[in-house]
């Protein structure tokens, strides 16, 4: 056996070991991730079904809960979509730890934006189960809370969008006017046109 063949066989053995290790790692990752996902969603559903009647009995009832959850969703999306991910590191002044913290904060905001939807949906009657089972029964008050939640998200979200668009259009108009005045004075021209 030549040196070349021995090196090729050694490389093949090494590749085979890495493939087996990667495959086992992938299977473990998927199994643990699936168990964690089922546990989190199952636990969240149970917690939401247990806490919903208590929240609906507070002053304001289910209507107040719908308004509060709608505002949580809007604030969460505002935090998740604020700024651009590249803005801090575009000029090289951003640190890696700051970037990680900002991304973690945006992830938490996105989770806060989606969590009220899961809370409200968990109170609806479950599919493929009897309505008299405690884990599937309709939680009283979920209908008005869901209705108000959708209304708050739609109306306040639309108003916020319109306000933001108006501010951006005003800023663009001011910038266009500033450039127009600079061009009138001859300062907005390129170096080749001035020379």
Buried (B, 14 or more C-beta within 10 A) or exposed (E): EEEEEEEEEEEEEEEEEEEEEEEEEEEEEEEEEEEEEEEEEEEBBEEBBEEBEEBBEEEEBBBBBBBBBBBBBBEBBBBBEEEEEEEBEEEEEBEEEEBEEBEEEBEEBBEBBBBBBEBBEBBBEBEEEEEEEEEBBEBEBBBBBBEBBEEBBEEBBEEEEEEEEEEEEEEEEEEEEEEEEEEEEEEBEEEEEEE
